[in-house]
Amino acid sequence: MDPKRTVELVVLSDLHLGTPGCHADELLKYLKSIRPRMLILNGDIIDIWQFKKRYFPKSHLKIVKHLLGLASDKCTVYYITGNHDEMFRRFSGMKIGRLKIVNDLKMELDGATTWIFHGDVFDVVMQHSKWLSKLGAVGYDALILLNRFVNWTLRMLDINIKPVSFSKKIKESVKGAVRYINDFEETVATAALHKNAETVICGHIHKPEIRQIRSGDRTVNYLNSGDWIENLSALEYHAGSWRLFQYREDFVEHPSEIDSEFEKSVDAEAKELFKNMLMEFQH
């Protein structure tokens, strides 16, 4: 009996393959657990901004291979371009087998119009200060690496506390960040209504969400697939309804299995040295 779940439609975004922050091992485990009839890759799949030839581990190549395998099977795959992989926008409309590159996508689901795009076109910083956006991306990656290093260290020392997320803390506590996210979501919802879409799906801000947003006398269903940097989330549509898949909640596994790629990249001697330093500091 095949243990894979059949899902009509899956939306993934912000994988950021080619960066140390990507949870490739966990993503591959999720992909191998499902059989999607349609897969939408909603931008920032390969991080061209941060791409370095010296960092593209086998686990990331396995993701690319698996996605291409899905497109060669019975699954229709749409690659919607984002800002970190914007160089692919010049190939919009190209089709390779069941894989098609597009800048956005409109479809009918159960008689309702759904509009899907990455979301960076409504990012004011991205549009007017691209250099600042790229600088912020570098800082965000550094913060994500610090997150993973701290959480890995806590596990090594058998400190049983909830994993920390500095980036989430900033997003939730800094008024400017909260206002930016709210403004982004409302702008996207309003744009969807202008396109006569009942549902809009995007990524870009790395905040998984399913909620209704009211604009005037109309309401739009706003969905965001999150990311595979800190939230490890996806959107699944099946039997007429949407749900958020969240890896840490939907997959039960030993905590040590998470961040396995990160742990492999840390030298054993460095682990021991850092452990000793922390233990000495605690005394």
Buried (B, 14 or more C-beta within 10 A) or exposed (E): EEEEEEBEBBBBBBBBBBBBBBBBBBBBBBBEBBBBBBBBBBBBBBBBBBBEEEEBBEBBEBBBEBBBEBBEEEBBBBBBBBBBBBEBBEEBEEEEEBBBBBBBBEBEBEEEBBBBBBBBBBBEEBEEEEEEBBEEBEEBBEBBBEBBBBBBBBBBEEEEEEBEBEBBEBBEEEEEBEEBBEEBBBBBBBBBBEEEBBBBBBBBBBBBBBEEBEBEEEEBBBBBBBBBBBBBBBBBBBEEEBEBBBBBEBBEEEEEEBBBBBBEEBEEEEBEEBEEEBEEEEE
